[in-house]
Amino acid sequence: MRANEAAFGRLALLPRVLRGGGKLETGVTLLGSRAAMPVLVAPTAFHRLAHPEGERATARAAAAAETIMMVSMAATVAVEDVAAAAPGADLWFQLYVQPDAAFTETLVRRAEAAGCKALVVTVDSPALGLRDRDRRNGFHDLPDGLRCENLRDGDRVRPIVMSPDLTWEHVDALREMTALPIVCKGVTHPADAVLALDHGVSALLVSNHGGRQLDTVPAAVDLLPDVVAAVGGAVPVLLDGGVRRGTDVLKAMALGAAAVAVGRPVVWGLAVDGERGVARVLELLRAEVENALVLCGLTSVRDLEPGMVRRSW
Ligand SMILES: Cc1cc2nc3c(=O)[nH]c(=O)nc-3n(C[C@H](O)[C@H](O)[C@H](O)COP(=O)(O)O)c2cc1C
């Protein structure tokens, strides 16, 4: 987790000067979804732990910022209710493939019916990582009244199963099950990036899960160039992990990311002030991206290129 932020600190931006102005362009189109800013909302679980409105508030703020929200399978508001709370929002549904194939299909159908435009399949979680802070905090289970609403199955709520038995065949099965584009989240090794392409994914999200799965995985932004090279432009490559400032967004995009996503900053905004808090976090990032672009001598995020990033130490 710390490495993700520190790695951005070790990268420096090298601006160009006297290149004229023009209308700023920060928008990106990803898998048919349009985002006005290249900062997406990463999937994070249990938003009602942070604010009573939970994922409804996050979705409204994402819609107001005209960006894409990846709704966690482990949301505390059902995906149908998240969609209803923010009409017009671009939602992608994050899925941990469940060993019960029929139940996985139920989740996919619900995401489709709710209008989600992509499936984000998280592949870095064959088991839950060891979370020292959760252990110290004594966090075992959701408090009374909060549930993973996407996992309701008749009268019961299923547990989230992190299965070590998953293989690329499960990605193939999803590919056959749905016409939705599949984003493979949590690829870190370039060899896996190539395999993901072989298995027909539509985008990759380079991520070490914000440091919550295997400890000591390299920083996401340090992994990015090798994955981008392996993918060779075949599909968009996204990044999450440690993005805190607009300059971080520019650094990742200069190194080849099509866009980035933020996890913790959204939850912090939600905890501070619900929908307004998330909206504020996204506004700050957008203003910082615009300011950094101008100061780099650019008008569009598309014009960022690797030569604008240097190692500062
Ligand atoms: C509280 C919390 C819950 C998370 N829940 C999920 C989840 O349900 N599914 C998932 O794929 N990733 C989950 N993640 C990982 C995020 O999607 C993302 O990879 C990570 O937060 C990015 O790092 P950042 O927090 O530094 O922005 C979670 C992260 C946090 C901090």
Ligand as a Chemical Component Dictionary entry (heavy atoms), coordinates in Angstrom:
data_LIG
# 
_chem_comp.id                   LIG 
_chem_comp.type                 NON-POLYMER 
_chem_comp.pdbx_formal_charge   0 
_chem_comp.three_letter_code    LIG 
# 
loop_
_chem_comp_atom.comp_id 
_chem_comp_atom.atom_id 
_chem_comp_atom.alt_atom_id 
_chem_comp_atom.type_symbol 
_chem_comp_atom.charge 
_chem_comp_atom.model_Cartn_x 
_chem_comp_atom.model_Cartn_y 
_chem_comp_atom.model_Cartn_z 
_chem_comp_atom.pdbx_ordinal 
LIG C1  C1  C 0 -11.791 -0.690 1.750  1  
LIG C2  C2  C 0 -11.464 -1.325 0.417  2  
LIG C3  C3  C 0 -12.313 -2.276 -0.116 3  
LIG C4  C4  C 0 -12.030 -2.848 -1.353 4  
LIG N1  N1  N 0 -12.921 -3.715 -1.888 5  
LIG C5  C5  C 0 -12.690 -4.248 -3.122 6  
LIG C6  C6  C 0 -13.646 -5.098 -3.730 7  
LIG O1  O1  O 0 -14.707 -5.381 -3.188 8  
LIG N2  N2  N 0 -13.352 -5.603 -4.964 9  
LIG C7  C7  C 0 -12.183 -5.303 -5.622 10 
LIG O2  O2  O 0 -11.967 -5.796 -6.734 11 
LIG N3  N3  N 0 -11.280 -4.472 -5.067 12 
LIG C8  C8  C 0 -11.506 -3.944 -3.853 13 
LIG N4  N4  N 0 -10.587 -3.072 -3.305 14 
LIG C9  C9  C 0 -9.415  -2.676 -4.093 15 
LIG C10 C10 C 0 -9.711  -1.425 -4.942 16 
LIG O3  O3  O 0 -10.546 -1.741 -6.023 17 
LIG C11 C11 C 0 -8.428  -0.818 -5.528 18 
LIG O4  O4  O 0 -7.697  -1.827 -6.189 19 
LIG C12 C12 C 0 -7.530  -0.132 -4.503 20 
LIG O5  O5  O 0 -8.290  0.460  -3.470 21 
LIG C13 C13 C 0 -6.698  0.922  -5.211 22 
LIG O6  O6  O 0 -5.816  1.531  -4.351 23 
LIG P1  P1  P 0 -6.094  2.947  -3.628 24 
LIG O7  O7  O 0 -7.012  2.644  -2.472 25 
LIG O8  O8  O 0 -4.738  3.356  -3.218 26 
LIG O9  O9  O 0 -6.722  3.886  -4.626 27 
LIG C14 C14 C 0 -10.848 -2.490 -2.048 28 
LIG C15 C15 C 0 -9.988  -1.534 -1.493 29 
LIG C16 C16 C 0 -10.280 -0.950 -0.281 30 
LIG C17 C17 C 0 -9.342  0.092  0.285  31 
# 
loop_
_chem_comp_bond.comp_id 
_chem_comp_bond.atom_id_1 
_chem_comp_bond.atom_id_2 
_chem_comp_bond.value_order 
_chem_comp_bond.pdbx_ordinal 
LIG C1  C2  SING 1  
LIG C2  C3  SING 2  
LIG C2  C16 DOUB 3  
LIG C3  C4  DOUB 4  
LIG C4  N1  SING 5  
LIG C4  C14 SING 6  
LIG N1  C5  DOUB 7  
LIG C5  C6  SING 8  
LIG C5  C8  SING 9  
LIG C6  O1  DOUB 10 
LIG C6  N2  SING 11 
LIG N2  C7  SING 12 
LIG C7  O2  DOUB 13 
LIG C7  N3  SING 14 
LIG N3  C8  DOUB 15 
LIG C8  N4  SING 16 
LIG N4  C9  SING 17 
LIG N4  C14 SING 18 
LIG C9  C10 SING 19 
LIG C10 O3  SING 20 
LIG C10 C11 SING 21 
LIG C11 O4  SING 22 
LIG C11 C12 SING 23 
LIG C12 O5  SING 24 
LIG C12 C13 SING 25 
LIG C13 O6  SING 26 
LIG O6  P1  SING 27 
LIG P1  O7  DOUB 28 
LIG P1  O8  SING 29 
LIG P1  O9  SING 30 
LIG C14 C15 DOUB 31 
LIG C15 C16 SING 32 
LIG C16 C17 SING 33 
# 
